[in-house]
C-alpha cells in the first residue's frame, strides 16, 4: 500500500523538487509575481496535456496536437477577431474534425501514430495558409481573461487546479468515465457489455479537440497574436506531461490531476533551466532527462510492488 501511495504521489513530489530547486537557484521567484511569471504558459500546456490524455486513455497517441494548437491560434487571431460568429463556427468544425478522425481510425483500424503524424502536416499547412507570418490580433476578451489577477494565488495555478479537478471528477468518478477508461483497458469486455467502441472513441477524440481548441485560445490570449509555429513543442510536452503525471500508454491508465501536475512541472522546468543559463538548444534534452528519471523511479516502485 505504501508503495502504491508513493507511486501516486510521485508526480507531486517531482513538482515539489523542481519548485524547490527553482526557489534555491532564484529566490526572487518565491513570490506572487515570480510564480505568475514562471507559470503563465502553464495553462495552455495543461490544456494540451489533458487533450493528449483523452487520446492516450483509449490506447491511441496524438502527434498532431502541437500543430493543431497553432492552427487554433491562427484561426482565433483572424476569424475570431474580425468575425466572432464565424470564428466560433470554425472552432466547432475543428472539434468535429477530431471526432471524424477518431471514427476513421477505429473503423479502418488505422494506427493513430501514422494518421496523426500526417495530420500534423495538414494542420500546419492550413495555419501557414491563414497566417504565412506571425500576425493577427487576439480578441480583447481573451486577452483580458488570460491577464486576470487573482488575490493570494496566481491565476495560472488556480486555473490548472480547476482544470485538473473537473476532468478528474468526470473521468475517474463518473459512470461515463468508467466506460471511457474501459475502452482502453478492456475494449472487448466493453463491447460485450453493449457499449459502442466507435461512439466512445469519437467522444474522446472530440474532447481532445475541445481541449486543444481551449489550449490554442489560451495561448493566443497570452501571445496576443497568431503564429503557425507557436506550439510546435506542445506535442512532446503533452505526451511528457501525461507520462510524468502517472499515465501509461496502454490499459486506459491515466490521471487527470497528475497530467496537469506534469504540465506544471514541465513549465517550471523550463524556467529552472533558464535560471541555470542552459542554452535553449539543450533544454529539451534536459527536460527529457527529468522525464527519464521520473520513469525510472516509477519503474523501481512498480518492481517493488510486484516483488512483494
C-alpha positions in Angstrom: 0.0 0.0 0.0 2.8 2.4 0.9 4.5 1.8 -2.5 1.2 2.4 -4.3 0.7 5.7 -2.5 4.3 6.6 -3.3 3.7 5.9 -7.0 0.6 8.1 -7.0 2.4 10.8 -5.1 5.4 10.8 -7.4 4.2 13.5 -9.8 3.5 15.8 -6.9 6.9 15.1 -5.4 8.6 15.8 -8.7 6.8 19.1 -8.9 7.8 20.0 -5.3 11.5 19.1 -6.1 11.6 21.2 -9.3 9.9 24.1 -7.4 12.3 23.9 -4.5 15.3 23.8 -6.9 13.9 26.9 -8.7 13.5 28.8 -5.5 17.0 27.8 -4.5 18.6 29.0 -7.7 16.5 32.1 -8.0 15.0 33.1 -4.6 13.2 36.1 -6.1 10.8 33.7 -7.8 9.4 32.9 -4.4 6.6 35.5 -4.7 3.3 36.1 -6.3 4.8 37.9 -9.3 7.6 35.3 -9.7 5.2 32.3 -9.7 2.8 34.1 -12.1 5.7 34.9 -14.5 7.0 31.3 -14.4 3.7 29.6 -14.8 1.9 32.0 -17.2 2.2 29.5 -20.1 1.3 26.5 -17.9 -2.4 26.9 -18.6 -2.2 26.2 -22.4 0.3 23.4 -21.8 -2.0 21.9 -19.2 -5.0 22.0 -21.6 -2.9 20.4 -24.4 -1.8 17.7 -22.0 -5.4 16.9 -21.0 -6.2 16.7 -24.7 -3.4 14.2 -25.2 -4.6 12.3 -22.1 -8.0 11.7 -23.6 -6.4 10.1 -26.7 -4.0 8.0 -24.6 -7.0 6.8 -22.5 -8.2 4.9 -25.5 -4.7 3.5 -26.3 -4.0 5.9 -29.1 -1.4 8.7 -29.4 -1.8 12.1 -31.0 1.3 13.5 -32.8 -0.7 16.5 -34.2 -1.8 18.3 -31.0 1.0 20.9 -31.3 0.3 22.0 -34.9 -3.5 21.8 -34.0 -3.0 24.3 -31.2 -1.0 26.5 -33.6 -3.9 26.3 -36.1 -6.4 27.4 -33.4 -4.1 30.3 -32.6 -4.1 31.4 -36.2 -7.9 31.0 -36.6 -8.5 32.8 -33.4 -6.2 35.7 -34.4 -8.0 36.2 -37.7 -11.6 34.9 -37.9 -12.4 35.2 -34.2 -11.0 38.7 -34.0 -12.8 40.0 -37.1 -16.0 37.9 -37.0 -16.6 36.2 -33.7 -19.5 34.1 -35.0 -17.5 32.8 -37.9 -14.6 32.1 -35.6 -16.8 30.1 -33.3 -18.1 28.0 -36.2 -14.6 27.3 -37.3 -13.7 26.1 -33.7 -16.7 23.8 -33.7 -15.7 22.5 -37.1 -12.2 21.7 -35.8 -13.6 19.8 -32.9 -15.9 17.9 -35.2 -12.8 17.1 -37.4 -11.2 15.5 -34.4 -14.2 13.3 -33.8 -14.2 12.3 -37.5 -10.5 11.4 -37.2 -11.3 9.1 -34.2 -14.1 7.4 -36.2 -11.8 6.9 -39.2 -9.0 5.4 -37.0 -11.4 3.0 -35.3 -13.5 1.9 -38.4 -10.4 1.4 -40.6 -8.3 0.1 -37.7 -5.5 2.5 -38.6 -2.5 3.2 -36.4 -3.2 6.5 -34.7 0.5 7.5 -34.7 0.6 7.4 -38.5 -2.7 9.2 -39.0 -2.0 12.0 -36.6 1.6 12.4 -37.9 0.1 13.0 -41.3 -2.5 15.4 -39.8 0.2 17.4 -38.1 1.4 18.5 -41.6 -2.2 19.2 -42.6 -2.8 21.4 -39.6 0.5 23.2 -40.1 -0.2 23.8 -43.8 -3.6 25.3 -43.1 -2.1 27.5 -40.4 0.6 28.8 -42.8 -2.1 29.5 -45.5 -4.1 31.6 -42.9 -1.0 33.3 -41.5 2.2 33.0 -43.5 4.0 35.0 -40.8 3.0 35.8 -37.2 0.3 38.4 -37.0 -3.4 39.0 -36.4 -4.8 40.0 -33.1 -6.3 38.3 -30.1 -9.9 39.3 -29.1 -9.9 41.8 -26.2 -12.0 39.5 -24.0 -9.4 36.7 -24.5 -6.5 38.9 -23.5 -8.4 40.2 -20.5 -9.2 36.6 -19.4 -5.6 35.5 -19.6 -4.4 38.6 -17.8 -6.7 38.1 -14.7 -5.0 38.9 -11.4 -6.4 36.8 -8.6 -5.7 37.5 -5.0 -3.2 35.5 -3.0 -2.7 32.7 -5.6 -1.7 33.4 -9.2 -4.3 32.8 -11.8 -2.3 30.0 -13.7 -2.2 27.9 -10.5 -6.0 28.3 -9.8 -6.8 27.6 -13.5 -4.6 24.5 -13.5 -6.2 23.1 -10.3 -9.7 23.7 -11.6 -8.9 22.0 -15.0 -7.4 19.0 -13.2 -10.2 18.7 -10.7 -13.0 19.0 -13.2 -11.5 16.4 -15.5 -10.6 14.2 -12.6 -14.2 14.1 -11.4 -15.6 13.5 -14.8 -13.1 10.8 -15.9 -12.4 9.0 -12.7 -15.6 9.2 -10.6 -18.5 9.1 -13.2 -20.1 6.2 -15.0 -19.1 7.7 -18.3 -15.5 7.9 -17.1 -15.6 4.2 -16.3 -16.7 3.4 -19.8 -14.1 5.7 -21.3 -11.3 4.1 -19.4 -12.7 0.7 -20.1 -12.3 1.5 -23.8 -8.5 1.5 -23.2 -8.4 -1.2 -20.5 -10.6 -3.9 -21.9 -12.4 -2.9 -25.2 -13.7 -6.5 -25.8 -15.5 -6.5 -22.4 -16.8 -3.0 -23.1 -18.3 -4.2 -26.4 -19.8 -7.3 -24.8 -21.5 -5.1 -22.2 -23.3 -3.3 -25.0 -21.2 -0.1 -25.2 -20.1 1.2 -28.6 -16.3 1.5 -29.0 -16.9 3.7 -32.0 -19.0 6.2 -30.1 -16.6 6.1 -27.2 -13.6 6.9 -29.4 -15.4 9.6 -31.2 -16.4 11.3 -27.9 -12.8 11.0 -26.6 -11.4 12.5 -29.7 -13.9 15.3 -29.7 -13.0 16.0 -26.1 -9.3 16.1 -27.2 -10.3 18.6 -29.9 -12.2 20.7 -27.4 -9.2 20.9 -25.0 -6.9 21.5 -28.0 -9.1 24.5 -29.0 -9.1 25.8 -25.4 -5.3 25.4 -25.4 -4.9 27.4 -28.6 -7.2 30.2 -27.4 -5.4 30.4 -24.0 -2.1 30.6 -25.8 -3.4 33.3 -28.2 -4.6 35.3 -25.1 -1.0 35.2 -23.8 0.8 35.9 -27.0 -1.8 38.4 -28.3 -1.1 37.3 -32.0 -1.3 34.2 -34.1 1.6 32.0 -35.2 1.6 28.7 -37.0 4.7 27.5 -35.1 3.8 28.9 -31.7 3.0 25.4 -30.3 5.5 23.2 -32.1 6.8 21.7 -28.9 3.4 21.1 -27.4 3.2 17.6 -28.9 6.2 16.5 -26.9 5.1 18.5 -23.8 1.7 16.9 -23.8 3.0 13.3 -24.0 5.6 14.0 -21.4 3.0 15.7 -19.1 0.7 12.6 -19.2 3.6 10.2 -18.5 5.0 12.4 -15.8 1.6 12.5 -14.2 1.4 8.8 -13.9 -0.3 7.8 -17.1 0.6 4.8 -19.3 0.4 4.2 -23.0 -1.9 1.2 -22.6 -4.7 0.0 -20.4 -6.6 3.3 -20.0 -4.4 4.1 -17.0 -4.3 7.9 -16.7 -4.5 10.5 -14.0 -6.1 13.9 -15.0 -4.8 15.7 -11.9 -1.4 14.0 -12.4 -1.3 15.1 -16.0 -1.9 18.7 -15.0 0.8 18.4 -12.4 3.1 17.0 -15.0 2.3 20.0 -17.2 3.1 22.4 -14.4 6.4 20.5 -13.8 7.4 20.9 -17.4 6.6 24.7 -17.3 8.6 25.1 -14.1 11.5 23.0 -15.5 11.8 25.4 -18.5 12.2 28.4 -16.1 14.6 26.4 -13.9 16.8 25.6 -16.9 16.8 29.3 -18.0 17.9 30.3 -14.5 20.8 27.8 -14.8 21.7 29.6 -18.1 21.3 26.4 -20.1 21.1 27.0 -23.8 17.5 26.6 -25.3 19.0 24.0 -27.7 19.8 21.8 -24.7 16.6 22.5 -22.7 14.5 19.8 -24.5 17.2 17.3 -23.7 17.3 18.3 -20.0 13.5 18.0 -19.8 13.8 14.6 -21.3 16.3 13.7 -18.7 13.8 14.7 -16.0 11.2 12.5 -17.6 13.6 9.5 -17.7 14.5 9.9 -14.1 10.8 10.0 -13.1 10.0 7.0 -15.2 13.0 5.1 -13.7 11.7 5.9 -10.2 8.2 4.8 -11.1 9.6 1.5 -12.6 11.5 1.0 -9.4 8.4 1.4 -7.2 6.4 -0.8 -9.5 9.0 -3.5 -9.3 8.9 -3.3 -5.6 5.1 -3.8 -5.7 5.4 -6.9 -7.9 8.2 -8.4 -5.8 6.0 -8.1 -2.7 
